[in-house]
Amino acid sequence: MSDQPATRIVRCCHCRGMMRVAARALSVFCPHCQKRVTLESLRIVGSHPGRTLATCGDIIVEPASLLNLEITANNVVIRGRVNGSVIANGRLEVASTGQVYGNVKAARIIVEEGGIIQGRCEMSPSPQAVRRPAPPPEMDGNRDADSMPEQDAELENATAASERPRQIRPISLD
């Protein structure tokens, strides 16, 4: 067992800079933009005061929720109503009961039948999906088509580890 504390790498929800944080940390100050960064995932039931809601974790907006703010998170699930823009570094999912009245930006956008997005939709590649181009195939044909360079295998493993489900702690902000 190692004497070093467990850490993880996260991307700042404000400036998108990468940083290493303690595995059990709930918030930190970003070394790049000097802003406070919340690291935990949130479940919103009801309403939330303020103009923005930003976290490096995931956000779930429950059906009874009515939010008048901007949302920035890793993955966002909208089951209630949001009046404001939504930015998801990963996936944005609008359930059949979900309504978004504002611009949305995400790497993947999923809208179930009955879900509403009224605003501009922009899809941008996630930082995990950005990969370096594959090397040209060798001329001698000895290379196996199924083989993957070691660096690509490491990237696949890191991506799979970052997409594991996270425990979401419910909080009510009425």
N, C-alpha and C positions, 0 to 999 in steps of 0.2 A: 504494500500500500504506500502511496506517495504522501509526503509531508506537505505538498502544495495544496491549497484549497481548490475545490472544484470551481471551474469558471465556464462561461459560455460566451459566444460572440453574438452580438445583436447589432441591428442597424437603427440609428437614431431616427425617430419618426418626424423630426423637424428638419434636419439637414442631410439625412440619409448616410451619415458617416458611420463607419464600422467601429465598434469598441468591444473590449473584453470586460465582462462584469462578473461578479461573484454569482454562482449558480442560484443562490437563495435571495439575491437582492430584489427589492420591490421597486426601487427607483434609484437613479444615479444622475449626476450632472455630466452632460456630454462634453468630452474634451475638445470637440471641434467647434460647436456653436455656443457652449457654456449655458445651455438651457437645461432645466430639469426634465428628465425623461422617465416616464412611468413604464415599468416593465411587465406589470401583471395584466392578465386578461380580465375583461369586465363583462358582466351581464346587466343590461339596463332594464329595469322594471319601473315604469312610470315616466318621470321627467328628470331632467338634469339641468342645474343652473349653469350659466356661463355661455360663452360663445363658441368654445371649441372643446373637443374631447379627443385627446391624442394619447396613444399608448403603443409600445412596441409589441404588445401582446395582441390578442384577438378581442373583438367586440361583438356581442350579440344583443340586438335590440328586440325585446320581447313584444308580442302583439298589442299589449295595452299601452305601450310607450308612445309618447308624442314628444319629439325632440325638435328644437329650433336652434340648431348649432351645426358646426362643421365637425366631421368625424375623420380621424386619421388613425389607421391601425394596420396590423399585419394582414389579418383576414377579418372581414366584416360580414355578418349575417343580419339582414333587416327583415324583421317580422312585423314591425310596427310602422309608424310614420316618422319620416325625417324630413324636415324643411331645412336644407342646407347641403353643401357639397360633401361628398364622401370620397376619401382616398384610401385605397387598400393596396399595400405593397404586394400582396398575394392575390387572394380571391375575394370578390364581392358577390354575395348571394342575396337575391331579393326573393323572399318566399311569396307564396300566393297571397298572403295577407299583407305583404310589405309594400310600402309606398315611399319613393324618394322623389322629392321636389327640389332638384338642384343638380349640378354637374357631378358626374362620377368619373373616377379614374382608377383603373385596376389592371393587373396583369391578366386576370380571368374574370369574366362577368357572367353570372348565371342568373337568369330571371325565370322563375316558375310561372306557369300559366296563371294569370290573375294578378301577378306582381306588376308594379308600376314604376317606371323611371321617367320623369319628365324633366329633361335637361340634356346637356351634352354628355355623351359617353366617349371616353378615351381609353383605349387599351394600350398599355405600355408593357414591354417585357419586364418580368420580375428580375431582380439582381441574380437570382439563382439560375434563371434560364439563359443568362448571357454566358456563352461558351466561346472558347477560341475555335477557329476553324480547324477542321480535320486535316491532317497532313495528306498530301497527294498519295495515291496508291503506288506501291512499288511496282516496278516494271517486271521483276522476275516471277511474280505470282506466288511467292512463298508465304506471303502474309495471309493469315487466316482472316476471313471476313468477320468472324465473330469476336476476334481479339480486340481488346480495348487498351490503349496506352494507360500506364499506371496513374497518370495525373487525371485522366477522365474518370477512372474508376474511383479515385478519391473524391472527385467532385460529385459523382453519383451517390456515394455513401454519405457525404455531407448534406446533400439535398434531401435524401431519404430521412436522415436523422432530424432535419429541421422541420419536416412535414408531419412528424408524429403528433398525435392529438395532445393538446395541453389541457390540464385541469383548469376549469373555469370556476372561480369562486363567485357565487352570486352576491350581489350587493344591491340594495335598494336606495336610490337617491331621490327621495320625494321631497 
